[in-house]
Amino acid sequence: MARTALPEESAKEISELIDVLISLFFESLPRRDQRNWARVYLNGLVRTSGKKTIRNIAGTGASSVEQSLQQFISKSPWDWTPVRRSLAQYLERTAQRPLAWVVRPMVIEKAGDRSVGVGRQFVPQLGRTANCQQASGIWLASSESSFPVEWTLTLPAPWTGELLRRRRAGIPDTARSLTPAQDAVHAVQRMAATWQLQRRPVVMEVAGGDVASCVESFTLQDIPFVFKVDGSLPVSFGGAGRQRPGPYTAPARELIDSLRSQRRVVEWTRHGRAEGAVTLLTSAAILATAGEDRPVPLPPTPLLLMGAWTEAALLPTEFWITNIGDRPLAQLFLLAKLTDRVSLDFAETCESVGIRDFEGRSFRGWHHHATLASVAHASMLLGARGRTSAGYPGSVRGPLGTARAAVGAAGRPAGAAPGVTAAAPATATRTGLPPALPPRPFIPGQSARREYIR
């Protein structure tokens, strides 16, 4: 994908917005010079054409700048978690309220074997074995825009088992070799427990071997989810009537196809496109299966299997498992399709600010780069929205007004407009955290003509 520099006028506006975002997100950095190098790096991610390496950001002949940026990104011990948390809290206050946390895998193919986490491994997204890094981003997503706020880097066994390699890359002692899905689940759990965000449904694709453990992990923390699964996944379901008590097991595709007479039609608009689309949906109640390390899932979890046909398809083509039982299928389907919104923003914005471009070898450096690329992504989208719209609820017109308004809104509940006081929630989770689901919203992108047609 070609990467060109921004027009000078737009670049200047984005740079001014970055100055404000530095004061909002990087207060945890203890020294002024660190915040200054964060500013230099962010501007480089936004304004530099071509690959966003430290050398290209520093510019030709700027060896002292390059050395300082190398120190700041790859060696400086600043903690990236407070920056990411501040970014997420800011987006909940100022951008359109996110409808879901979407987990998106990211594959970074490499030629050598020195980059942290690189290895030859089978990659489902590519359908082949590749020499690569595997990562996941957790995005706050609405139908209008999406923003990465947290990242995981999956470490193959040699990176955690070989002491010399681990030390050279600066991998923390607590890091373990897990699957990309397990890494993402742990990151979501940390966000839900400590980031003080309104919990949203988690939308992600889960391979068959990880489904049971992912279901159990989110169930124990009262996190709602919509998992995309393969049609070959075996699912358990009860029988009908006294003579067929069950449970029975069948591939998800067969169970959904057996219910084709109960399909509903949903009209919707694809993300990034003007034309409408028609999808046929049906669902079935299924039973949670036990994880590998637990003979019985605790607590028992009622689940829903949802399947979709395109208008002309003879067989169902997409399948999801969810623990959200009080929403219409159309809303669940549109939540699931927020992955398309994330993919669009990843290709158009996150790629352009160099999310895959880090060439360093340290674990810390990779996470520093991913954090700054996330802030650069936010500055690009918020700046563009400020130039083309009247702003968001509770914001001031323009990108700088939006960011500065957030400073005054810091004490307001996420998503609340100025002068609005949040009412006490009607229900709370067992842990006293915010309710797992907000009041049922109208999901943008849903057709106004009809929601279901038999």
Secondary structure as the mmCIF struct_conf table of DSSP 4:
data_model
#
loop_
_struct_conf.conf_type_id
_struct_conf.id
_struct_conf.beg_label_comp_id
_struct_conf.beg_label_asym_id
_struct_conf.beg_label_seq_id
_struct_conf.end_label_comp_id
_struct_conf.end_label_asym_id
_struct_conf.end_label_seq_id
HELX_LH_PP_P HELX_LH_PP_P1 ALA A 5 PRO A 7
HELX_RH_AL_P HELX_RH_AL_P1 GLU A 8 PHE A 25
TURN_TY1_P TURN_TY1_P1 GLU A 27 SER A 28
BEND BEND1 LEU A 29 LEU A 29
BEND BEND2 ARG A 31 ARG A 31
HELX_RH_AL_P HELX_RH_AL_P2 ARG A 32 ARG A 47
BEND BEND3 GLY A 50 GLY A 50
HELX_RH_AL_P HELX_RH_AL_P3 ILE A 54 ALA A 58
TURN_TY1_P TURN_TY1_P2 THR A 60 GLY A 61
HELX_RH_AL_P HELX_RH_AL_P4 SER A 63 GLN A 70
HELX_RH_PI_P HELX_RH_PI_P1 GLN A 71 LYS A 75
BEND BEND4 TRP A 80 TRP A 80
HELX_RH_AL_P HELX_RH_AL_P5 THR A 81 THR A 94
BEND BEND5 ALA A 95 GLN A 96
HELX_LH_PP_P HELX_LH_PP_P2 ARG A 97 PRO A 98
STRN STRN1 ALA A 100 GLU A 109
BEND BEND6 ALA A 111 ASP A 113
BEND BEND7 SER A 115 SER A 115
TURN_TY1_P TURN_TY1_P3 VAL A 116 GLY A 117
STRN STRN2 GLY A 119 VAL A 123
TURN_TY1_P TURN_TY1_P4 PRO A 124 GLY A 127
STRN STRN3 ARG A 128 ALA A 141
BEND BEND8 SER A 143 GLU A 144
STRN STRN4 SER A 146 THR A 154
HELX_RH_AL_P HELX_RH_AL_P6 ALA A 157 GLY A 161
HELX_RH_AL_P HELX_RH_AL_P7 LEU A 163 ALA A 169
TURN_TY1_P TURN_TY1_P5 GLY A 170 GLY A 170
TURN_TY1_P TURN_TY1_P6 ASP A 173 THR A 174
HELX_RH_AL_P HELX_RH_AL_P8 PRO A 180 THR A 194
BEND BEND9 TRP A 195 TRP A 195
STRN STRN5 VAL A 202 GLU A 205
HELX_RH_AL_P HELX_RH_AL_P9 GLY A 208 LEU A 220
TURN_TY1_P TURN_TY1_P7 GLN A 221 ASP A 222
STRN STRN6 PHE A 225 VAL A 229
TURN_TY1_P TURN_TY1_P8 GLY A 231 SER A 232
STRN STRN7 PRO A 234 PHE A 237
BEND BEND10 ALA A 240 GLY A 241
TURN_TY1_P TURN_TY1_P9 ARG A 242 GLN A 243
STRN STRN8 TYR A 248 PRO A 251
HELX_RH_AL_P HELX_RH_AL_P10 ALA A 252 ASP A 257
TURN_TY1_P TURN_TY1_P10 SER A 258 LEU A 259
HELX_RH_3T_P HELX_RH_3T_P1 ARG A 260 GLN A 262
STRN STRN9 ARG A 264 THR A 269
TURN_TY1_P TURN_TY1_P11 HIS A 271 GLY A 272
BEND BEND11 ALA A 274 GLU A 275
STRN STRN10 GLY A 276 LEU A 287
HELX_LH_PP_P HELX_LH_PP_P3 ALA A 288 GLY A 291
TURN_TY1_P TURN_TY1_P12 GLU A 292 ASP A 293
BEND BEND12 PRO A 295 VAL A 296
BEND BEND13 LEU A 298 PRO A 299
STRN STRN11 PRO A 302 THR A 310
TURN_TY1_P TURN_TY1_P13 GLU A 311 ALA A 312
BEND BEND14 LEU A 314 LEU A 315
STRN STRN12 GLU A 318 THR A 322
BEND BEND15 ASN A 323 ASN A 323
BEND BEND16 ASP A 326 ARG A 327
HELX_RH_AL_P HELX_RH_AL_P11 LEU A 329 ALA A 336
TURN_TY1_P TURN_TY1_P14 LYS A 337 LYS A 337
HELX_RH_AL_P HELX_RH_AL_P12 LEU A 338 ASP A 345
HELX_RH_PI_P HELX_RH_PI_P2 PHE A 346 CYS A 350
TURN_TY1_P TURN_TY1_P15 GLU A 351 ARG A 356
HELX_RH_AL_P HELX_RH_AL_P13 PHE A 363 THR A 388
BEND BEND17 SER A 389 ALA A 390
TURN_TY1_P TURN_TY1_P16 PRO A 393 GLY A 394
BEND BEND18 ARG A 397 GLY A 398
HELX_RH_AL_P HELX_RH_AL_P14 PRO A 399 GLY A 408
TURN_TY1_P TURN_TY1_P17 ALA A 409 GLY A 411
BEND BEND19 ARG A 412 ARG A 412
HELX_LH_PP_P HELX_LH_PP_P4 PRO A 413 PRO A 413
TURN_TY1_P TURN_TY1_P18 ALA A 414 GLY A 415
HELX_LH_PP_P HELX_LH_PP_P5 ALA A 416 ALA A 417
TURN_TY1_P TURN_TY1_P19 PRO A 418 GLY A 419
HELX_LH_PP_P HELX_LH_PP_P6 ALA A 422 PRO A 425
BEND BEND20 ALA A 426 ALA A 426
TURN_TY1_P TURN_TY1_P20 ARG A 430 THR A 431
BEND BEND21 GLY A 432 GLY A 432
HELX_LH_PP_P HELX_LH_PP_P7 LEU A 433 PRO A 435
BEND BEND22 ALA A 436 LEU A 437
HELX_LH_PP_P HELX_LH_PP_P8 PRO A 438 PRO A 438
BEND BEND23 PRO A 439 PRO A 439
HELX_LH_PP_P HELX_LH_PP_P9 ARG A 440 ILE A 443
TURN_TY1_P TURN_TY1_P21 PRO A 444 GLY A 445
STRN STRN13 GLN A 446 GLN A 446
BEND BEND24 ALA A 448 ARG A 449
BEND BEND25 GLU A 451 GLU A 451
STRN STRN14 ILE A 453 ILE A 453
#
